[in-house]
Amino acid sequence: MHRFLAILAFYKTFVVWSFIANTIIAFFNPHIGPAIATKLCLTVFAWYYINETPNRRKLTFYKNIGISSLKLFSTMFIVDCILTVSFLLIFKEFI
C-alpha cells in the first residue's frame, strides 16, 4: 500500500496535465479507444522526458523503495486510464 501511495504522489505532478489532455480529447474525439492510445503516447513521452533530463534524479527515490521505472509508469498509466475513462463517460452523459 505504501508503494501505491508513493506512485500516486509521483502521479500528482502529472494530474493537471492529464486533465488538460482529457478536456482536449473530450472536445475533439470523445471515444475511449483513441483517448487511451493518446494517453499511452503521453505516458511514453513522460517516461522519455524524465529519463533524458536532469529530472532523472526523481526516480532514485522510487528505485530505493523497490519500484522500477517500468512499474512506476505502467501503474501511472493504469490510474490515468481509469480517470480518463470515467471523465469521458461523464462528459458523454452531459454533452
Contacts in CASP RR format, 6 or more apart in sequence:
PFRMAT RR
TARGET T0000
AUTHOR 0000-0000-0000
METHOD contacts of the structure
MODEL  1
MHRFLAILAFYKTFVVWSFIANTIIAFFNPHIGPAIATKLCLTVFAWYYI
NETPNRRKLTFYKNIGISSLKLFSTMFIVDCILTVSFLLIFKEFI
2 65 0 8 1.000
3 65 0 8 1.000
3 66 0 8 1.000
3 67 0 8 1.000
4 75 0 8 1.000
6 61 0 8 1.000
6 62 0 8 1.000
6 65 0 8 1.000
6 67 0 8 1.000
7 62 0 8 1.000
7 67 0 8 1.000
7 72 0 8 1.000
7 75 0 8 1.000
7 76 0 8 1.000
7 79 0 8 1.000
8 79 0 8 1.000
10 58 0 8 1.000
10 62 0 8 1.000
10 72 0 8 1.000
10 76 0 8 1.000
11 76 0 8 1.000
11 79 0 8 1.000
11 80 0 8 1.000
14 46 0 8 1.000
14 76 0 8 1.000
14 80 0 8 1.000
18 39 0 8 1.000
18 42 0 8 1.000
18 80 0 8 1.000
18 83 0 8 1.000
18 84 0 8 1.000
19 83 0 8 1.000
19 87 0 8 1.000
21 38 0 8 1.000
21 39 0 8 1.000
21 42 0 8 1.000
22 35 0 8 1.000
22 83 0 8 1.000
22 84 0 8 1.000
22 87 0 8 1.000
22 88 0 8 1.000
25 34 0 8 1.000
25 35 0 8 1.000
25 38 0 8 1.000
25 84 0 8 1.000
25 88 0 8 1.000
26 35 0 8 1.000
26 87 0 8 1.000
26 88 0 8 1.000
26 91 0 8 1.000
26 95 0 8 1.000
29 35 0 8 1.000
30 88 0 8 1.000
30 91 0 8 1.000
30 92 0 8 1.000
30 95 0 8 1.000
31 88 0 8 1.000
32 84 0 8 1.000
32 85 0 8 1.000
32 88 0 8 1.000
35 84 0 8 1.000
35 85 0 8 1.000
35 88 0 8 1.000
36 81 0 8 1.000
36 84 0 8 1.000
36 85 0 8 1.000
39 77 0 8 1.000
39 80 0 8 1.000
39 81 0 8 1.000
39 84 0 8 1.000
40 77 0 8 1.000
43 73 0 8 1.000
43 76 0 8 1.000
43 77 0 8 1.000
43 80 0 8 1.000
46 73 0 8 1.000
46 76 0 8 1.000
47 69 0 8 1.000
47 73 0 8 1.000
49 55 0 8 1.000
50 56 0 8 1.000
50 58 0 8 1.000
50 59 0 8 1.000
50 69 0 8 1.000
51 59 0 8 1.000
51 69 0 8 1.000
59 69 0 8 1.000
59 72 0 8 1.000
62 68 0 8 1.000
62 69 0 8 1.000
62 72 0 8 1.000
63 69 0 8 1.000
END
